[in-house]
Structure formats: structure tokens, C-alpha cells
Amino acid sequence: MTTMLLDCAAMACVDRAAQEVYGLPAGILMENAARSAAEFIIKELFPEGESGSVLVAAGKGNNGGDALAAARHLYNAGFVNIQVLLLRKDLGELPALHLEVLRRLGVPVFFYSDDEEKAKALLSSSAWILDGLFGIGLSGPLAGEAARCVDAINTSPARVISFDVPSGLGDGFRLGFPVVRADVTVTFEAAKLCLYLPLGRLAAGRVVTLSAGFPAEAFPGEFMYGLLGGEAVLRELLPRPRAADYKNTRGHLAVFAGHPGTGGAALLAGEAALRSGAGLVSVFADEDVYAVLACGRRSLMVKPVSADMEPALWEGGSFRAVLAGPGWGRLSSRRAWLGRFLSLGKGGVLDADALYVYAGAYAEGVLPAELSGWVLTPHAGEFSVLCGHAKEEFLANPLPFMKEFCRLHGCVVVLKGHVTIIHDGERAVFYDGMNPALGTAGSGDVLAGIIAGLMCRGLGPWEAALAGVSLHGACGRLAREEAGFFTAEELLPYISREAWRNVEEI
């Protein structure tokens, strides 16, 4: 269902275990990584043969050695238009060995410190740059020549292939740190956590995980971070319909949404829940928009909520789950409704306006901390309000803030973005969306409806969040491929298709 993500510190432990416990020399691991990288580059990036000049930008240590050894494999495969630019002269034993081989093959070698202007000219005139300056052992921001070299790489028109991580990226990466902006990152054995955190993901480009021959026993048996994998997750998690299923067996969802000016959000969320397989959906909307919404979607049951209706008298009836928030407005009266939902013990999804209402009411002691059974679906701005921290504080690494929030409130949080992170206080899973077409008005309402619809069908909060994010992402990818930019309404039919296609036949 998910593949392992390791932070750089954990990967360093795996590397040591491979060498010290299982006896694999560093030289063999380096050669394996270099061969895997070269084979990928030749097959996927240089399939037509010679692709222009290649400049290997290498630093000391294993990362530089990987890049230099890969350059040898490229040279031996016929890609002889290769040059080497070294950031420093004290490379270390293994990188120096691979550099000497390249020298004997006649590959030109230059040093950044000898002539910085010439080095920048080399970078700007190359078609490809292999970035092996710094790897996972980096701590703190790059400075001096290293930072200037990274800046020169980023201003070059060359396409950049980074080894393991883009130089400058690591566990401690923060906004404003110099970092190589790669077109492709080839990372080894396990994908690195920093590649999928929001800021790091923007620097990594296409991420490909390759083998370097590490023994499986060197890796931890359990891991805290995972990468969500597409359709396999849907086939595993989506409820399988039975031949005798009908609307009542698939659950009834209550949607509290709809306010003057934002009524469309209620319809999007409600229909997304139906297309996810929920049997019935009732939309409870303000009287001001009731008439408009009631004729908007004939499959939804739209019911008016008057201003003098007492939330405490709403019983919840046969509803299996509640979705509150899309286009709901932030009126003070919403607090009592949220309190009622939380008291019923049904669980569901809080989105959009409901998140702001809850954050304010909780801060004032009006609503309880306990949100067990609920999935919250904020974007970064909404999560900032929920957790009480500025976005700039958590954009580089939201995980500590999400962990604290989820443990305090007992809920699942789906932090939406170009990479979506799902956290329950103990584990975090990443969905590598990177689909700007999904950044359209109403897309979040559709996601909330999908997750609520799956909860209505019987999935728990964690499973519904995983499956919902995967389903939403799969639909967005298909819609982009077939239509380019799309509206949230145009996304809805894809939900029906993908939700059904990824379950076993009856």
C-alpha cells in the first residue's frame, strides 16, 4: 500500500549497517548506485544516444563518488562529451579513485575555486549537469563557493540530474536555503523524506528510486513515513460492493454546507460522496440558498436549515457520517452545530469553513479537543489557523506540527497541497500529487465529499483518508490527461469510473 520513506539520518544508519553488520564495502555500494543511475540515464533520458555535453559537478564524499563513477559508465557507453567540475580538491579516497579513472580516460577536470568565471561558463554551456555536490550528510545551509556554485547551476539552461538528493537539501532544510533545482533526482534504495516535504519537493523534479544493492535486512522493520502508491491502494481499500447492495446498505451522509455565494461547494461535495459510492446524501443548507440548491442536483436530498432551528434537537437519525464546512460560512451559530456533530459520535469530515469555526471555538474553550473519528482536510492556510503557527514555520517540515495536533485532538489530518500529507499522530503518508490542474476552485470540496462518502460506506478515518486522497489524485490525473485544465464539476464523472474500476467485480 505504501513504500518506505526514510529521513537522511535513518538512511545513514542503513548505510552503516550494510557495511558494518553485513560486510558490504562502501566501494561496492557506490559502484552499484553509479551503475543503476547510469543505466537509468541512458535508457530514460538519453534513449536516442548522444544528448549534448555532460558536466559532472562533484563534491567530496559518497555523493561525489556516485556521480563520478556514473560518469565513467556513461563514457564507456559512448557518451564521451563529458567534463568534470570539482568543488574542492580533497575528495576522499573513493571519489578520488573514480576521478583518476576519468582523468586516464581523457575526461577534462576543472576546479571551481581555480577560476569561478570559467566554472560558471562551463555550467551555462552544458546540456546536462550531473549534480553530485552534496548528499544526505549535509547539515545546515550552503554558503560561500558552494552556494554560488548552486546558484550557477540553477541559472544554467542545462537539465539537471541530482544524485540521491538535490545538493543543499536535507533533514534540516529550511526556506531560503540554497538548493539545486533538479529536473530529475535519482535516489538510492529508499526515497528520502526531504524529497517529499513541501519545499523539498519543488526542488527535486521527477524522483526515481534505484537499487544500490543494500540488503533488505539493513532497513527498519517498521517505518514512520510512507509514500502512497496509486491504484494498488484503491484496490486494497475501496469497499467491494455486494450483489444485494442498495442505497441503505451503502450508508446515508449528512452534508452541512451552502451559504449565499458559495452554494456550489455543497453540491460538489454531496455529488462527490454519491459518486464515491455513498447510498444517500442529504444536504442541509441555509434557507437563503435552499431553493437554488434544491434544484441543482436531483440526486441529492436538499433540506432547509432555518436560523431559529435548535442544533441540540438534531438527532442525526440514520446518518452514518457527517461532512461539515464546504461553503458553509463562518457564522457564530455554526459553533453550536459543530458541538452537536461532535457529541453524536458518528464521525466524518471537517473542511473549509468548519475548520475556521472549530479553531476559534476551541481556542475560546467552547468546543472540546476530542475529534476522534473525524478527518480534517485543511490546506496550509487553514492548518496555520488550526495549529496556531504561521505557515512559514511549518512549510519546510509540517510533520512535527501535524503530529502534535493529531495527538492532541485524536483525529486524522489531510494537509492538502502539491504533496498531500496524511497524519494520525503516529504515522504519516505522502501522496505525490504534483498536479497543478487540481488546484482549481471546488477541488477541495470534491476531496472532502469523497472521503466522507467512503466513511459513509464503512471505512475508518485513516483508511478513508488514504483511499480518498488516492482516488481524488487518480481522477485529477486522468482529467488533466484527457482535458487539460478542468473544473471541479468536470472532475465528478471520473470519481464514479475510478471508484468502480478499482474494486473486484461482483
C-alpha positions in Angstrom: 0.0 0.0 0.0 2.8 2.4 0.9 6.5 2.4 0.2 9.1 3.4 2.8 10.4 6.9 3.2 13.4 7.4 5.3 14.9 10.7 6.6 18.6 11.3 5.9 19.7 10.3 9.4 17.9 6.9 9.2 19.3 6.3 5.7 22.8 6.9 7.1 22.2 4.2 9.7 21.1 1.8 7.0 24.3 2.6 5.1 26.4 1.9 8.2 24.5 -1.3 8.8 25.1 -2.5 5.3 28.8 -2.0 5.7 29.5 -2.9 9.3 26.8 -5.6 10.0 26.5 -7.2 6.6 30.1 -6.6 5.3 29.3 -4.8 2.1 32.2 -2.4 1.3 31.4 1.2 0.6 33.1 0.8 -2.8 30.7 -1.9 -3.9 27.6 0.1 -2.8 29.0 3.2 -4.7 29.6 1.2 -7.8 26.1 -0.4 -7.7 24.5 3.1 -7.2 26.5 4.5 -10.1 25.7 1.7 -12.4 22.0 1.9 -11.6 22.0 5.7 -12.2 23.9 5.4 -15.5 21.6 2.7 -16.8 18.5 4.8 -16.0 20.0 7.9 -17.6 20.9 6.1 -20.8 17.6 4.3 -21.1 15.2 7.1 -19.9 17.0 10.3 -20.5 19.4 9.6 -23.4 17.4 7.0 -25.4 18.5 8.4 -28.7 22.2 8.4 -27.9 24.4 11.5 -27.6 22.4 14.3 -25.9 24.9 17.1 -25.7 27.7 17.9 -23.3 27.5 16.5 -19.8 29.1 18.3 -16.9 29.7 16.3 -13.6 29.6 18.7 -10.7 31.1 16.7 -7.8 32.0 17.3 -4.2 33.7 15.2 -1.6 32.3 12.1 -0.1 29.9 9.4 -1.4 27.7 11.7 -3.3 30.5 13.0 -5.4 31.8 9.4 -5.9 28.5 8.2 -7.1 28.4 11.0 -9.7 32.0 10.4 -10.9 31.5 6.6 -11.1 28.3 7.1 -13.1 30.1 9.4 -15.5 32.6 6.6 -16.2 29.7 4.3 -17.0 28.3 6.9 -19.4 31.7 7.4 -21.0 32.1 3.7 -21.5 28.6 3.6 -23.1 29.7 6.0 -25.7 28.7 9.4 -24.1 32.2 10.8 -24.3 31.3 14.5 -24.3 31.9 14.7 -20.5 33.7 17.2 -18.3 34.1 17.3 -14.5 33.8 20.3 -12.3 35.1 19.8 -8.7 34.0 22.0 -5.9 37.1 21.1 -3.9 40.4 19.2 -4.3 40.2 17.0 -1.1 37.6 14.5 -2.4 38.2 11.5 -0.2 39.5 8.1 -1.1 36.7 6.6 -3.2 35.8 9.7 -5.2 39.5 10.3 -5.9 39.8 6.8 -7.3 36.9 7.3 -9.7 38.2 10.7 -10.6 41.6 9.2 -11.5 40.0 6.7 -13.9 38.2 9.6 -15.6 41.4 11.5 -15.9 43.1 8.5 -17.5 40.2 8.2 -20.0 41.0 11.8 -21.0 38.0 13.5 -19.4 38.8 17.2 -18.7 38.7 18.2 -15.0 38.3 21.7 -13.7 38.1 23.2 -10.2 35.5 25.7 -9.2 38.0 27.6 -7.0 40.6 28.0 -9.7 38.5 30.1 -12.0 35.0 30.8 -10.8 34.0 32.6 -14.0 35.2 29.8 -16.2 33.3 27.3 -14.0 30.1 29.3 -14.4 30.7 29.4 -18.2 31.1 25.6 -18.2 27.8 25.2 -16.2 25.9 27.6 -18.5 27.2 25.9 -21.7 26.4 22.3 -20.8 23.3 20.5 -21.9 23.2 18.3 -18.8 24.6 18.6 -15.3 25.1 15.7 -13.0 24.7 17.1 -9.5 26.9 15.2 -7.0 28.0 18.2 -4.9 26.3 17.3 -1.6 24.3 14.3 -0.4 22.3 13.2 2.7 25.1 14.1 5.1 24.7 17.8 4.8 23.7 19.8 7.8 22.8 23.5 7.7 22.7 25.8 4.7 25.3 26.0 2.0 27.5 29.1 1.9 30.4 30.7 0.1 31.6 28.9 -3.1 29.2 26.1 -2.6 26.2 28.4 -2.5 27.5 30.3 -5.6 28.0 27.1 -7.5 24.5 26.0 -6.7 23.2 29.4 -7.9 25.2 29.0 -11.1 23.7 25.6 -11.7 20.2 27.0 -11.2 20.8 29.8 -13.7 22.2 27.4 -16.3 19.9 26.4 -19.1 21.1 22.8 -18.7 18.9 20.0 -17.5 20.0 18.8 -14.0 20.1 15.3 -12.7 20.7 15.2 -8.9 22.2 12.1 -7.2 20.3 11.0 -4.1 19.1 14.5 -3.2 19.5 17.9 -4.9 22.5 19.5 -3.3 21.6 21.6 -0.4 18.5 19.5 0.6 18.5 17.5 3.8 16.7 16.9 7.1 17.3 20.5 8.2 16.4 22.2 5.0 14.5 25.5 5.6 13.0 28.2 3.4 15.7 30.4 1.9 18.5 27.7 2.0 20.4 27.4 -1.3 19.4 24.2 -3.1 19.9 22.8 -6.6 16.6 22.8 -8.6 16.8 19.4 -10.3 14.8 18.2 -13.3 15.3 14.6 -12.1 16.5 13.2 -8.8 17.8 9.6 -8.8 17.7 8.5 -5.2 19.0 5.2 -4.0 17.3 2.2 -2.2 14.7 4.3 -0.2 13.2 7.6 -1.2 14.3 10.3 1.2 11.7 12.1 3.3 13.1 15.6 2.4 12.3 14.9 -1.3 8.6 14.9 -0.4 8.3 17.6 2.1 6.6 20.6 0.6 9.6 22.8 -0.1 12.0 20.0 -0.9 9.5 18.5 -3.4 9.7 21.7 -5.5 13.5 21.2 -5.8 13.5 17.5 -6.7 11.8 17.4 -10.0 11.0 13.8 -11.2 12.0 11.4 -8.4 13.2 7.9 -9.3 14.3 5.4 -6.7 17.0 3.0 -7.8 18.8 0.0 -6.3 22.3 0.1 -4.9 22.3 -3.4 -3.6 21.6 -2.8 0.1 20.4 -6.0 2.0 16.8 -5.8 2.9 17.7 -6.7 6.5 19.6 -3.4 6.9 16.3 -1.5 6.8 14.0 -0.9 9.7 11.1 -3.4 10.0 8.7 -0.6 10.8 8.8 2.9 9.4 7.1 6.1 10.4 6.8 7.7 6.9 5.4 6.2 3.7 4.7 7.1 0.1 1.2 6.4 -1.0 1.1 4.3 -4.1 -1.7 4.9 -6.7 -4.2 2.3 -7.8 -2.9 -0.5 -5.7 -4.1 1.4 -2.7 -7.5 1.8 -4.1 -7.8 -1.9 -4.9 -6.8 -2.7 -1.4 -9.0 -0.2 0.5 -12.1 0.6 -1.6 -15.1 -1.3 -0.2 -16.2 -4.1 -2.6 -19.9 -3.9 -3.4 -22.1 -6.9 -2.9 -24.7 -8.1 -5.4 -27.5 -7.3 -2.9 -26.3 -3.8 -2.0 -28.6 -0.8 -2.4 -28.8 2.7 -1.1 -29.4 1.9 2.5 -26.6 -0.6 2.8 -24.1 1.9 1.5 -24.9 4.5 4.1 -26.5 7.9 4.4 -24.3 11.0 4.6 -25.4 14.4 6.1 -23.7 17.4 4.5 -23.9 20.7 6.2 -22.8 23.2 3.6 -24.1 26.0 1.5 -24.2 29.7 2.2 -25.1 32.7 -0.1 -22.4 33.0 -2.7 -20.8 29.6 -2.0 -23.7 27.2 -2.6 -21.9 25.3 -5.3 -19.5 23.8 -2.8 -22.3 21.9 -1.1 -23.4 20.4 -4.4 -19.8 19.4 -5.4 -19.2 17.8 -2.0 -22.5 16.0 -2.0 -22.3 14.6 -5.5 -18.7 13.6 -4.9 -19.9 11.5 -2.0 -22.6 9.8 -4.1 -20.1 9.1 -6.9 -17.7 7.5 -4.3 -20.5 5.0 -3.5 -22.5 6.5 -0.6 -26.0 5.4 -0.9 -27.8 8.6 0.1 -26.7 12.1 0.7 -28.8 14.8 2.4 -27.5 18.4 2.1 -28.6 20.7 4.9 -28.4 24.3 3.6 -29.4 27.7 4.9 -32.9 28.8 3.9 -31.4 31.7 1.8 -29.8 29.2 -0.6 -32.2 26.2 -0.2 -34.3 26.9 -3.2 -31.3 27.2 -5.5 -29.5 24.1 -4.2 -32.7 22.0 -4.2 -33.0 22.3 -8.0 -29.2 22.0 -8.6 -28.7 18.2 -8.2 -31.7 15.9 -8.3 -29.8 13.0 -6.8 -29.2 15.0 -3.6 -31.8 15.5 -1.0 -31.6 19.2 0.0 -33.1 20.3 3.3 -33.5 23.8 4.7 -32.0 24.9 8.0 -33.7 27.9 9.4 -31.9 30.4 11.5 -34.0 29.5 14.6 -33.5 25.8 14.3 -32.0 24.4 17.5 -28.9 22.3 16.8 -29.3 20.3 20.1 -32.6 18.9 18.7 -31.0 17.5 15.6 -30.8 13.8 16.2 -28.6 12.7 13.4 -31.2 10.0 12.6 -29.9 7.2 10.3 -26.9 9.2 9.1 -23.7 7.2 9.2 -21.3 10.2 8.9 -21.4 14.0 8.7 -19.5 16.3 6.4 -19.4 20.0 7.5 -17.8 23.0 6.1 -17.7 23.4 2.3 -19.1 26.9 1.5 -20.8 26.8 5.0 -19.8 30.3 6.1 -18.3 31.2 9.4 -21.3 32.4 11.3 -21.2 32.2 15.1 -24.2 30.0 15.0 -22.1 27.3 13.4 -20.3 26.6 16.7 -23.5 25.0 18.2 -23.9 22.9 15.1 -20.3 21.7 15.3 -20.8 20.9 19.0 -23.8 18.8 18.2 -22.0 16.8 15.5 -19.1 16.1 17.9 -21.5 14.9 20.5 -23.2 12.4 18.3 -20.2 10.1 18.0 -20.7 9.5 14.3 -17.5 11.0 13.0 -17.0 12.4 9.5 -15.1 15.2 7.8 -14.5 18.8 8.7 -13.4 21.0 5.8 -13.1 24.7 4.9 -15.3 27.0 7.0 -15.9 24.3 9.6 -12.1 24.3 10.3 -12.1 28.1 11.0 -15.2 27.8 13.2 -13.7 24.9 15.2 -10.3 26.7 15.6 -12.0 29.8 17.1 -14.4 27.9 19.3 -11.7 25.6 20.6 -9.4 28.5 21.4 -12.1 30.0 23.4 -12.9 26.8 25.2 -16.4 26.5 23.6 -15.7 23.2 21.8 -13.7 20.2 23.1 -10.3 19.0 22.0 -11.6 15.5 21.2 -12.0 14.9 17.5 -11.8 11.1 17.4 -13.5 9.6 14.4 -13.0 12.8 12.3 -10.9 13.6 9.3 -9.8 17.3 8.9 -8.9 18.4 5.4 -7.1 21.8 5.6 -4.8 23.5 3.1 -1.7 25.2 4.5 -3.5 28.4 5.4 -6.3 26.6 7.3 -3.8 24.4 9.1 -2.0 27.5 10.2 -5.2 28.7 11.9 -5.8 25.3 13.4 -2.3 24.7 14.9 -1.7 28.4 15.8 1.6 28.7 13.8 2.5 30.8 10.8 2.7 28.9 7.5 6.4 29.9 7.3 7.1 27.9 10.5 5.9 24.6 9.1 6.2 24.8 5.3 9.7 23.2 5.3 8.5 20.4 7.5 4.9 20.2 8.7 5.3 16.8 10.3 6.1 17.9 13.9 3.1 20.3 13.9 0.8 17.7 12.4 1.9 15.1 14.9 1.3 17.4 17.8 -2.1 18.4 16.5 -3.3 14.9 15.7 -2.2 13.6 19.1 -3.9 16.4 20.9 -7.2 16.0 19.1 -7.2 12.3 18.3 -8.0 12.9 14.6 -6.6 12.3 11.1 -5.4 15.4 9.2 -5.1 15.6 5.4 -2.9 18.5 4.7 -3.6 19.4 1.1 -1.0 20.7 -1.4 1.2 19.8 -4.3 2.2 17.0 -2.0 -0.6 15.9 0.3 0.3 14.6 3.8 -2.0 12.3 5.8 -1.1 12.1 9.6 -2.8 10.4 12.5 -0.4 11.3 15.2 1.7 8.2 14.9 2.4 7.8 11.1 2.5 10.0 8.1 1.8 9.1 4.5 2.6 11.3 1.5 0.7 11.5 -1.8 2.9 12.8 -4.5 0.3 14.7 -6.5 2.2 17.4 -8.3 -0.8 18.2 -10.4 -1.5 21.9 -10.8 -4.7 21.2 -12.7 -6.2 20.0 -9.4 -5.6 23.5 -8.0 -9.0 24.7 -9.2 -11.9 26.1 -7.3 -14.0 23.4 -5.7 -11.3 20.7 -5.8 -11.1 20.6 -2.1 -14.9 20.3 -1.7 -14.7 17.3 -4.0 -12.0 15.7 -1.9 -14.0 16.2 1.3 -17.0 14.6 -0.3 -15.0 11.6 -1.5 -13.6 11.0 2.0 -16.9 11.4 3.7 -18.6 9.1 1.1 -16.1 6.4 1.8 -16.5 6.8 5.6 -20.3 6.5 5.0 -19.6 3.2 3.3 -17.8 1.9 6.4 -14.1 2.8 6.0 -12.4 4.2 9.1 -11.0 7.7 9.2 -7.4 6.6 8.3 -8.4 4.2 5.5 -10.9 6.7 4.1 -8.3 9.5 4.1 -5.8 7.2 2.3 -8.3 5.9 -0.3 -9.9 9.3 -0.7 -6.7 11.2 -1.4 -5.6 8.4 -3.9 -9.0 8.4 -5.7 -9.0 12.2 -5.9 -5.5 12.2 -7.3 -6.2 9.5 -9.8 -9.2 11.3 -11.1 -7.3 14.6 -11.3 -4.5 12.9 -13.3 -7.0 11.3 -15.8 -8.9 14.6 -16.2 -5.7 16.5 -16.9 -4.6 13.9 -19.5 -7.9 14.0 -21.3 -9.0 17.6 -20.9 -6.0 19.7 -19.7 -7.3 22.3 -17.2 -10.7 21.3 -15.8 -13.3 22.5 -13.4 -14.2 20.7 -10.2 -17.6 19.8 -11.7 -15.9 18.1 -14.6 -13.9 16.0 -12.2 -17.0 14.3 -10.8 -17.7 11.7 -13.5 -14.1 10.4 -13.1 -14.9 9.6 -9.5 -17.6 7.2 -10.5 -15.4 5.4 -13.0 -12.3 5.1 -10.8 -14.2 4.1 -7.7 -15.9 1.3 -9.6 -12.9 0.3 -11.8 -10.7 -0.4 -8.8 -12.9 -2.8 -6.9 -13.3 -6.5 -7.7 -16.2 -7.5 -9.8 -19.3 -8.6 -8.0 
